[in-house]
Amino acid sequence: MLEAILGSIDEAIHAVNSEGITIFYNSVAAQHDGIEIEEVLGKHVLDVFPSLNKQTSTLLKVIETGKPIYQQAQTYKNSNGQLIDTVNTTLPIIVNERIAGAVEIAKDLTKVKELAQKLLELQAKVNSQKSKPTSIMGAKYNWNDIISGSKSMDKVIELGRKAAKSSSPVMVYGETGTGKELLVQSIHNASSRNKGPFIAQNCSSLPESLLESILFGTKKGSFTGAIDRAGLFELAHGGTLFLDEIHTMPLEFQTKLLRVLEDGVIRRVGGIESYMVDVRVIVAMNEHPLLCMKKKILRSDLYYRLNVFFVELPPLREREEDIVLLIHHFIKKYNYQFNKLVLKIEPKAIEQLKTYQWPGNIRELEHSIEFAMNIIEEDDDEIKLKHLPDNLTVKKKSEKGNEKPFKLLIEETEKKLIQQALFETKGNVQKASKMLGLPRQTLQYKIKKYDV
């Protein structure tokens, strides 16, 4: 009866004993592998699947370590030479506190991958037939792609979910590499505009001379070589336009952008016709807007128009509890990309990654794990300290005693001064701002930043 139950499940099931000998193998698994059940039962897994070895077989790896492996991608050739793509969950079988074997449940993604490849080929053919293809990057990320367990990020996600229910502008601030676009795409995909286009543009990458024509479009004959072309506002009609590093825009152009935000009307360069556009604008900055206004690179009227929802992404150094989560997420990601089976990272390496300051934030952490996954030995399943990039370890060696980075010392001193001022003024922000010689808005920002 047990065999009948397991045989009726629409997923491949393969169980082996502690020696790696197959003790159960259902018909779905046999279909995946292109062989008969009788050819597998009673035989060692490596004898039946010679393209695998002790390091790449998830069943043997679980028997060796006693630890489960969840959602591991695996690519192998079956007995007919056909390439099979699966996602496996492999669990140890424990009997009387001893590893008696392992069982693997596999989902076959071969057909899905083939269909996806055919779709890409068809899209390539369609694109090749167009004389002037328009490349529009959609939003592919959602809330599930934000890896976090910290309270600070919980607040960010909560505010982002509220912003998704609105059509008001959103201003996102965060250091380079903190995941601003991931957050913005998640807001778009959770909004009522998720069926519409998502257009992203980094303003710092546009020359000042092309900024207006790129955003608002051009009319044929308006200047030498000009053609009738829609700008990003027209292309984003009914959807979201994401403008990154908006503070790099020239001040005079910020006035034009403000006017569009106010009335929703754009006019192509050299044209006389006006177009009403329905676009939700989200902007991002890697410098704080209050500092940008003080430096006179961001117009205050544009700031107040855009700052309906203000979302600040905390830097990775303030999300220590998320570092381990992100490490394992990136290991899993590059296991799939590099077809490896790295299961863990040694405590020394984790400690090094947790104490590093991460000026490049999550992007730098991902690249560090990618580097380690590239150089780790083929027969090794653990990332060690020696596998990490030199810049992560050399800096640590050069530090003396308990010295702290200068920036951290400044921040700690600033926090203590703010706490003292608020204590002396019994929490009155206005009085505390006068005592510290800071604008009220700046003090409120720092109170929030330091969680005073």
Residue pairs with C-beta under 8 A, 6 or more apart in sequence:
3 24
6 13
6 24
6 26
7 26
7 27
9 26
9 28
10 28
11 28
11 105
11 106
11 107
12 26
12 28
12 29
12 31
12 32
12 86
12 104
12 105
12 106
12 107
12 108
13 24
13 25
13 26
13 28
13 29
13 103
13 104
13 105
13 106
14 22
14 24
14 25
14 26
14 29
14 40
14 45
14 59
14 103
14 104
14 106
15 22
15 23
15 24
15 25
15 93
15 101
15 102
15 103
15 104
16 22
16 23
16 45
16 59
16 60
16 63
16 101
16 102
17 23
17 100
17 101
18 63
18 99
18 100
18 101
19 44
20 44
20 45
20 46
20 59
20 60
20 63
21 42
21 43
21 44
21 45
22 40
22 41
22 42
22 43
22 44
22 45
22 48
23 41
23 101
24 41
24 103
25 37
25 40
25 41
26 37
27 37
29 40
29 106
30 36
30 37
30 40
32 78
32 84
32 86
32 106
32 108
32 110
33 40
33 48
33 49
33 78
33 79
33 84
34 78
34 79
34 80
34 82
35 48
35 78
35 79
35 80
39 48
39 79
40 48
45 52
45 57
45 59
45 60
46 52
46 53
46 54
46 57
46 60
48 79
49 57
49 76
49 78
51 76
51 77
52 76
54 60
54 61
54 64
55 61
55 341
55 378
55 379
55 381
56 74
56 76
56 341
58 69
58 72
58 74
58 88
58 90
58 104
58 341
59 90
59 102
59 104
60 102
61 69
61 90
61 341
61 343
61 381
62 68
62 69
62 90
62 91
62 92
62 102
63 92
63 99
63 101
63 102
65 343
65 381
66 92
66 99
67 92
67 343
68 89
68 90
68 91
68 92
69 88
69 89
69 90
69 341
69 343
70 89
71 87
71 88
71 89
71 332
72 87
72 88
72 89
72 90
72 332
72 335
72 341
73 85
73 86
73 87
73 88
73 109
73 335
73 336
73 339
74 85
74 86
74 87
74 88
74 106
75 83
75 84
75 85
75 86
75 339
76 83
76 84
77 83
77 84
78 84
83 110
84 108
84 110
85 108
85 109
85 110
85 113
86 106
86 107
86 108
86 109
86 110
87 106
87 107
87 109
88 104
88 105
88 106
88 107
89 104
89 105
89 106
90 102
90 103
90 104
90 105
91 102
91 103
91 104
92 99
92 101
92 102
93 99
93 100
93 101
93 102
93 103
94 100
127 133
134 235
136 197
136 199
136 235
137 198
137 199
137 200
138 197
138 198
139 184
139 185
139 186
139 188
139 189
139 194
139 198
139 240
140 185
141 181
141 182
141 185
141 186
141 189
142 185
142 186
142 189
142 190
143 157
143 160
143 161
143 186
143 190
145 182
145 186
146 153
146 157
146 179
146 182
146 183
146 186
147 322
147 325
147 326
147 329
148 154
148 157
148 319
148 322
148 325
149 321
149 322
149 325
150 314
150 319
150 321
150 322
152 314
152 318
152 319
153 314
153 319
153 322
156 183
156 311
156 312
156 313
156 314
159 309
159 311
160 183
160 186
160 187
160 190
160 311
161 190
162 309
163 170
163 187
163 309
163 311
164 186
164 187
164 188
164 190
164 191
165 191
166 308
166 309
167 191
167 192
167 193
167 280
168 308
168 309
169 261
169 280
169 281
169 282
169 283
169 305
169 306
169 307
169 308
169 309
170 184
170 187
170 282
170 283
170 306
170 308
170 309
170 311
171 282
171 283
171 284
171 285
171 289
171 303
171 306
171 307
171 308
171 309
171 310
171 311
172 180
172 183
172 184
172 282
172 283
172 284
172 285
172 311
172 312
172 313
173 284
173 285
173 286
173 287
173 288
173 289
173 310
173 311
173 312
173 313
174 180
174 284
174 286
174 312
174 313
174 314
174 315
175 286
175 313
175 315
175 361
176 286
176 360
176 361
176 363
177 316
177 360
177 361
177 362
177 363
177 364
178 313
178 314
178 315
178 316
178 361
178 362
179 313
179 361
179 362
180 244
180 284
180 286
180 313
181 200
181 242
181 244
181 284
183 311
183 313
184 200
184 240
184 242
184 282
184 284
185 198
185 242
187 240
187 282
188 194
188 198
188 239
188 240
188 242
188 280
188 282
191 240
191 280
193 238
193 239
193 240
193 280
196 236
196 237
196 238
196 239
196 240
197 235
197 236
197 237
197 238
197 239
197 240
198 236
198 239
198 240
198 242
199 232
199 235
199 236
199 239
199 240
199 241
199 242
200 242
200 244
201 214
201 215
201 232
201 241
201 242
201 243
201 244
202 244
202 245
203 211
203 243
203 244
203 245
203 246
203 248
203 249
204 244
204 245
204 248
206 214
208 250
208 253
211 249
211 250
211 253
212 253
212 256
212 269
213 226
213 229
213 231
213 269
214 231
214 232
215 231
215 232
215 233
215 257
216 231
216 233
216 260
216 266
216 267
216 268
216 269
217 229
217 230
217 231
217 233
217 234
217 266
217 268
217 269
217 271
218 226
218 227
218 228
218 229
218 231
218 268
218 269
218 270
218 271
219 226
219 228
219 268
219 269
219 270
219 271
220 226
220 227
220 228
220 270
221 270
222 268
222 269
222 270
222 271
223 269
223 270
226 269
226 270
228 268
229 268
230 268
231 266
231 268
232 241
233 241
233 260
233 266
233 277
233 279
234 266
234 275
234 277
236 277
236 279
237 277
237 278
237 279
238 278
238 279
239 279
239 280
240 279
240 280
240 281
240 282
241 279
241 280
241 281
241 282
242 282
242 283
242 284
243 281
243 282
243 283
243 284
244 283
244 284
245 284
245 285
245 286
246 283
246 284
246 285
246 298
246 306
247 285
247 287
247 289
247 292
247 297
247 298
248 297
249 257
251 296
251 297
251 299
254 298
254 299
254 302
255 299
255 302
257 302
258 299
258 301
258 302
258 305
260 266
260 277
261 281
261 302
261 305
261 306
262 305
264 276
264 277
264 278
264 279
265 274
265 275
265 276
265 277
266 274
266 275
266 277
267 273
267 274
267 275
268 275
281 306
283 306
285 292
285 298
288 445
289 298
289 303
289 307
289 310
290 439
290 441
290 442
290 445
292 298
292 303
293 299
293 300
293 303
312 448
312 449
315 358
315 361
316 322
316 323
316 358
316 361
316 362
316 364
316 365
317 357
317 358
320 354
323 350
323 353
323 354
323 365
324 350
324 354
326 362
326 365
326 366
327 345
327 350
327 353
327 365
327 369
328 345
330 365
330 366
330 369
330 370
331 342
331 345
331 369
331 373
331 383
334 340
334 342
334 369
334 370
334 373
335 341
335 342
335 373
338 373
338 374
340 373
340 376
341 381
342 373
342 376
342 380
342 381
342 382
342 383
343 381
343 382
344 381
344 382
344 383
345 382
345 383
345 384
346 382
346 383
346 384
346 385
348 384
348 385
349 383
349 384
349 385
349 387
349 388
352 385
352 388
352 392
352 393
352 396
353 365
353 368
353 388
353 392
355 396
356 392
356 395
356 396
357 405
357 408
358 364
358 365
360 367
367 389
368 388
368 389
368 392
369 383
371 387
371 388
371 389
372 383
372 387
372 388
372 389
373 383
375 387
376 383
376 387
385 393
404 412
411 450
414 446
414 450
415 450
415 452
417 436
418 432
418 436
418 443
418 446
418 447
418 450
418 452
419 452
421 432
421 435
421 436
422 428
422 429
422 432
422 447
422 452
424 432
424 435
425 431
425 432
425 435
429 440
429 443
429 444
429 447
430 440
432 443
433 439
433 440
433 442
433 443
436 443
438 446
446 452
